[in-house]
Amino acid sequence: MNTPGKASLPVIKRLPKYYRYLRTLKTDGITSISSRELAAQMGTTASQVRQDFNCLGDVNGRQGIGYSVENLLNILEHLLFGNGDLLPTILIGCGRLGKAVSRFITTDTNGYKLIAAFDNSPEEVGKEINGIQILHVDQLEDFCAEHKPEVAVLCVPRSGAEELSGRLVGMGIKGFWNFSHYDLSVPYPEVVVENVHLGDSLMSLGYRLRNQD
């Protein structure tokens, strides 16, 4: 059986979706589910579900009963959230997108804790964003040296993200949640980057609507 660390990126990308569905099942009082039933909800195949679960560790379905919802949730929570410690996170770019993202992080943490926000606009610096005072980007080095954040959320233009990413890695940042409208690539194998393109979903929706049989 594969260890959790050897799960492929496509499997990792599906884990949050499994987690959401299983939480709903638990809330609805459902204690077990088959791979076929879960596949129907996920929009995939029972074979794919079983292959994914084989990557997670001690996941065993019972013939005629299926998988324990509680057991799957416990395994996924450990994989996605570790021991429950929140990852210290900073936000850079406090425009409309940055404000929206900060609300998501502070109201639905998903394993993260927003500890600071930065901007270079005099109109934003000094204000508060979801209870956190916005600092000037010139204070990044001093703040990171003292508080040691691990994750940076980038809500800045492409040029700003390119310039900042290398500096932030030097300050100890280990992961990026990147909304800068281009695929950030950091030349450090130990640094994790999650590029987010909000327009991709709309384009996919448009394609499917315009190309239906």
C-alpha positions as semicolon CSV with decimal commas, in nm:
position;residue;x (nm);y (nm);z (nm)
1;M;0,000;0,000;0,000
2;N;0,125;0,350;-0,079
3;T;0,206;0,587;0,203
4;P;0,021;0,923;0,228
5;G;0,337;1,105;0,128
6;K;0,339;0,930;-0,210
7;A;-0,007;1,045;-0,314
8;S;0,012;1,208;-0,657
9;L;-0,084;1,572;-0,710
10;P;-0,416;1,481;-0,880
11;V;-0,508;1,270;-0,575
12;I;-0,410;1,550;-0,338
13;K;-0,628;1,790;-0,539
14;R;-0,927;1,561;-0,487
15;L;-0,886;1,524;-0,109
16;P;-1,066;1,849;-0,015
17;K;-1,364;1,744;-0,228
18;Y;-1,377;1,405;-0,055
19;Y;-1,357;1,587;0,276
20;R;-1,648;1,820;0,193
21;Y;-1,873;1,534;0,083
22;L;-1,787;1,319;0,383
23;R;-1,858;1,603;0,625
24;T;-2,200;1,643;0,467
25;L;-2,262;1,269;0,498
26;K;-2,168;1,277;0,867
27;T;-2,395;1,576;0,927
28;D;-2,677;1,384;0,759
29;G;-2,620;1,089;0,992
30;I;-2,476;0,855;0,728
31;T;-2,211;0,627;0,880
32;S;-2,087;0,430;0,577
33;I;-2,068;0,471;0,202
34;S;-1,958;0,254;-0,088
35;S;-1,701;0,355;-0,347
36;R;-1,976;0,348;-0,610
37;E;-2,198;0,588;-0,413
38;L;-1,910;0,822;-0,338
39;A;-1,797;0,813;-0,700
40;A;-2,145;0,918;-0,812
41;Q;-2,124;1,226;-0,590
42;M;-1,767;1,305;-0,693
43;G;-1,831;1,268;-1,065
44;T;-1,570;0,993;-1,102
45;T;-1,555;0,612;-1,098
46;A;-1,560;0,362;-0,813
47;S;-1,223;0,235;-0,932
48;Q;-1,076;0,586;-0,905
49;V;-1,214;0,627;-0,553
50;R;-1,056;0,297;-0,443
51;Q;-0,723;0,393;-0,603
52;D;-0,729;0,729;-0,427
53;F;-0,802;0,573;-0,090
54;N;-0,521;0,321;-0,138
55;C;-0,284;0,620;-0,126
56;L;-0,411;0,743;0,209
57;G;-0,301;0,472;0,448
58;D;-0,526;0,260;0,668
59;V;-0,845;0,280;0,462
60;N;-1,035;-0,046;0,431
61;G;-1,384;-0,086;0,294
62;R;-1,605;-0,373;0,413
63;Q;-1,780;-0,595;0,163
64;G;-2,148;-0,506;0,146
65;I;-2,107;-0,213;0,386
66;G;-1,851;0,019;0,232
67;Y;-1,618;0,268;0,397
68;S;-1,663;0,413;0,744
69;V;-1,740;0,784;0,703
70;E;-1,592;0,858;1,046
71;N;-1,268;0,675;0,968
72;L;-1,227;0,847;0,633
73;L;-1,287;1,187;0,791
74;N;-1,030;1,121;1,063
75;I;-0,768;1,020;0,805
76;L;-0,841;1,318;0,578
77;E;-0,840;1,564;0,868
78;H;-0,497;1,440;0,972
79;L;-0,364;1,466;0,616
80;L;-0,515;1,808;0,546
81;F;-0,482;1,975;0,887
82;G;-0,206;1,783;1,065
83;N;-0,232;1,797;1,443
84;G;-0,463;2,097;1,434
85;D;-0,199;2,371;1,455
86;L;-0,287;2,664;1,228
87;L;-0,023;2,766;0,975
88;P;0,083;3,130;1,036
89;T;-0,007;3,321;0,720
90;I;0,052;3,669;0,580
91;L;-0,142;3,847;0,307
92;I;0,024;4,080;0,058
93;G;-0,206;4,304;-0,141
94;C;-0,511;4,447;0,032
95;G;-0,726;4,560;-0,258
96;R;-1,071;4,419;-0,325
97;L;-0,943;4,068;-0,396
98;G;-0,713;4,072;-0,096
99;K;-0,997;4,181;0,131
100;A;-1,220;3,903;0,001
101;V;-0,949;3,641;0,046
102;S;-0,871;3,767;0,395
103;R;-1,235;3,725;0,495
104;F;-1,226;3,367;0,376
105;I;-0,909;3,290;0,572
106;T;-1,031;3,452;0,893
107;T;-1,385;3,309;0,886
108;D;-1,312;2,963;0,742
109;T;-0,949;2,902;0,831
110;N;-0,906;2,552;0,685
111;G;-0,585;2,518;0,884
112;Y;-0,448;2,872;0,846
113;K;-0,421;3,175;1,073
114;L;-0,386;3,520;0,918
115;I;-0,135;3,708;1,134
116;A;-0,053;4,012;0,916
117;A;-0,145;4,199;0,599
118;F;0,075;4,421;0,384
119;D;0,027;4,678;0,110
120;N;0,221;4,969;-0,042
121;S;-0,074;5,202;-0,095
122;P;-0,098;5,499;0,145
123;E;-0,475;5,459;0,120
124;E;-0,457;5,109;0,270
125;V;-0,164;5,118;0,512
126;G;-0,280;5,175;0,868
127;K;-0,633;5,054;0,808
128;E;-0,767;4,726;0,943
129;I;-0,864;4,422;0,742
130;N;-1,075;4,173;0,938
131;G;-0,926;4,291;1,265
132;I;-0,564;4,299;1,142
133;Q;-0,382;4,626;1,083
134;I;-0,240;4,667;0,734
135;L;0,137;4,723;0,742
136;H;0,360;4,873;0,473
137;V;0,552;4,619;0,265
138;D;0,874;4,782;0,385
139;Q;0,804;4,615;0,721
140;L;0,802;4,263;0,573
141;E;1,156;4,168;0,669
142;D;1,127;4,282;1,029
143;F;0,786;4,118;1,073
144;C;0,892;3,786;0,924
145;A;1,210;3,778;1,130
146;E;1,007;3,823;1,449
147;H;0,690;3,623;1,380
148;K;0,813;3,360;1,131
149;P;0,508;3,314;0,904
150;E;0,510;3,001;0,688
151;V;0,256;3,090;0,418
152;A;0,219;3,400;0,199
153;V;-0,101;3,484;0,013
154;L;-0,022;3,697;-0,292
155;C;-0,298;3,927;-0,418
156;V;-0,070;4,154;-0,618
157;P;0,003;4,209;-0,989
158;R;0,238;3,972;-1,170
159;S;0,539;4,203;-1,148
160;G;0,492;4,236;-0,774
161;A;0,460;3,862;-0,723
162;E;0,775;3,788;-0,922
163;E;0,975;4,040;-0,724
164;L;0,834;3,940;-0,387
165;S;0,849;3,561;-0,411
166;G;1,226;3,530;-0,395
167;R;1,247;3,775;-0,106
168;L;0,977;3,591;0,083
169;V;1,150;3,255;0,045
170;G;1,458;3,418;0,194
171;M;1,241;3,531;0,486
172;G;1,135;3,174;0,560
173;I;0,811;3,142;0,364
174;K;0,745;2,777;0,279
175;G;0,423;2,804;0,077
176;F;0,243;3,046;-0,153
177;W;-0,127;3,084;-0,227
178;N;-0,092;3,287;-0,543
179;F;-0,371;3,501;-0,694
180;S;-0,144;3,715;-0,913
181;H;-0,294;3,602;-1,248
182;Y;0,009;3,407;-1,361
183;D;0,167;3,077;-1,263
184;L;0,429;3,154;-1,003
185;S;0,722;2,916;-1,018
186;V;0,972;2,927;-0,733
187;P;1,311;2,760;-0,797
188;Y;1,322;2,598;-0,454
189;P;1,202;2,234;-0,432
190;E;1,107;2,267;-0,066
191;V;0,866;2,556;-0,135
192;V;0,506;2,473;-0,228
193;V;0,305;2,694;-0,465
194;E;-0,071;2,682;-0,523
195;N;-0,162;2,904;-0,820
196;V;-0,524;3,020;-0,828
197;H;-0,687;3,154;-1,145
198;L;-1,045;3,252;-1,066
199;G;-1,122;3,302;-1,435
200;D;-1,042;2,942;-1,524
201;S;-1,371;2,815;-1,381
202;L;-1,567;3,073;-1,579
203;M;-1,388;2,982;-1,901
204;S;-1,454;2,613;-1,837
205;L;-1,820;2,692;-1,774
206;G;-1,835;2,895;-2,094
207;Y;-1,679;2,615;-2,297
208;R;-1,924;2,360;-2,165
209;L;-2,223;2,585;-2,230
210;R;-2,113;2,670;-2,584
211;N;-2,014;2,317;-2,682
212;Q;-2,298;2,104;-2,557
213;D;-2,417;1,828;-2,785
